Amino acid sequence: MTENVWNYQPTSGHLAGTDLTGYKVEAADGSIGKVDKHSDEVGDAYLVVDTGVWIFGKEVLLPASTVVRVDPEDKRVFVDRTKEQIKAAPEFHRDKHLGDTEYREVLGAYYGIGGPFGGPPV
């Protein structure tokens, strides 16, 4: 896990500038939806995932450090959290939270080293 949760892991295979929109997102225990929006900005990289029917009508914000592998051929992004861990994350509302520094700090603490699910992958 990287020190900064808002950066992609160097081993993820993600290439800056690659459009991940529409890629399927796979948690450690199954599919959670598709990438609706993403950022490659250093220190502020993330995925907004439309969870579709999994969490009906919801989106989740995943820090880039949760991405362990990007498969451009199959258009899939793999993250190192379970569906339950992602579902239990602080609730995300795009209009309210996307640019909210305080929310980012809370979410970063949740997913980061020392947080409830930080550290090595499950």
MOBEL-V814376 format. One record per residue. N is the residue number from 0. RES is the residue in one letter. PSI is psi in degrees with one decimal (* if undefined). Layout:
n->N res->RES psi->PSI
n->N res->RES psi->PSI
This chain:
n->0 res->M psi->139.0
n->1 res->T psi->156.1
n->2 res->E psi->-41.2
n->3 res->N psi->114.1
n->4 res->V psi->-13.5
n->5 res->W psi->23.5
n->6 res->N psi->147.1
n->7 res->Y psi->145.5
n->8 res->Q psi->138.2
n->9 res->P psi->-23.4
n->10 res->T psi->1.3
n->11 res->S psi->-22.2
n->12 res->G psi->4.4
n->13 res->H psi->128.9
n->14 res->L psi->124.6
n->15 res->A psi->137.5
n->16 res->G psi->-11.3
n->17 res->T psi->127.9
n->18 res->D psi->111.5
n->19 res->L psi->-1.8
n->20 res->T psi->128.5
n->21 res->G psi->-12.5
n->22 res->Y psi->141.6
n->23 res->K psi->144.8
n->24 res->V psi->124.9
n->25 res->E psi->119.4
n->26 res->A psi->177.5
n->27 res->A psi->-22.9
n->28 res->D psi->26.0
n->29 res->G psi->175.1
n->30 res->S psi->141.1
n->31 res->I psi->-7.8
n->32 res->G psi->-154.4
n->33 res->K psi->149.7
n->34 res->V psi->123.8
n->35 res->D psi->-31.5
n->36 res->K psi->151.1
n->37 res->H psi->163.5
n->38 res->S psi->140.2
n->39 res->D psi->2.1
n->40 res->E psi->127.2
n->41 res->V psi->128.2
n->42 res->G psi->-2.1
n->43 res->D psi->38.0
n->44 res->A psi->139.8
n->45 res->Y psi->170.9
n->46 res->L psi->135.4
n->47 res->V psi->120.1
n->48 res->V psi->124.3
n->49 res->D psi->114.8
n->50 res->T psi->-4.4
n->51 res->G psi->-127.7
n->52 res->V psi->-15.5
n->53 res->W psi->-54.7
n->54 res->I psi->86.4
n->55 res->F psi->123.2
n->56 res->G psi->12.9
n->57 res->K psi->156.9
n->58 res->E psi->154.8
n->59 res->V psi->148.9
n->60 res->L psi->122.3
n->61 res->L psi->124.7
n->62 res->P psi->147.2
n->63 res->A psi->-27.3
n->64 res->S psi->-15.8
n->65 res->T psi->-13.7
n->66 res->V psi->119.7
n->67 res->V psi->-22.7
n->68 res->R psi->140.0
n->69 res->V psi->127.2
n->70 res->D psi->95.9
n->71 res->P psi->-27.7
n->72 res->E psi->-42.7
n->73 res->D psi->-3.4
n->74 res->K psi->56.5
n->75 res->R psi->145.9
n->76 res->V psi->129.3
n->77 res->F psi->131.1
n->78 res->V psi->156.3
n->79 res->D psi->37.1
n->80 res->R psi->154.6
n->81 res->T psi->165.5
n->82 res->K psi->-41.7
n->83 res->E psi->-40.6
n->84 res->Q psi->-40.8
n->85 res->I psi->-42.3
n->86 res->K psi->-32.1
n->87 res->A psi->-4.1
n->88 res->A psi->158.8
n->89 res->P psi->133.8
n->90 res->E psi->139.2
n->91 res->F psi->130.4
n->92 res->H psi->112.9
n->93 res->R psi->-49.9
n->94 res->D psi->-31.9
n->95 res->K psi->-39.1
n->96 res->H psi->-18.2
n->97 res->L psi->-40.3
n->98 res->G psi->13.0
n->99 res->D psi->111.0
n->100 res->T psi->-41.6
n->101 res->E psi->-43.0
n->102 res->Y psi->-41.9
n->103 res->R psi->-39.7
n->104 res->E psi->-43.8
n->105 res->V psi->-46.8
n->106 res->L psi->-39.5
n->107 res->G psi->-39.2
n->108 res->A psi->-37.0
n->109 res->Y psi->-46.8
n->110 res->Y psi->-17.0
n->111 res->G psi->176.0
n->112 res->I psi->130.2
n->113 res->G psi->-15.0
n->114 res->G psi->177.6
n->115 res->P psi->-30.5
n->116 res->F psi->18.8
n->117 res->G psi->171.4
n->118 res->G psi->-153.6
n->119 res->P psi->153.5
n->120 res->P psi->155.8
n->121 res->V psi->*
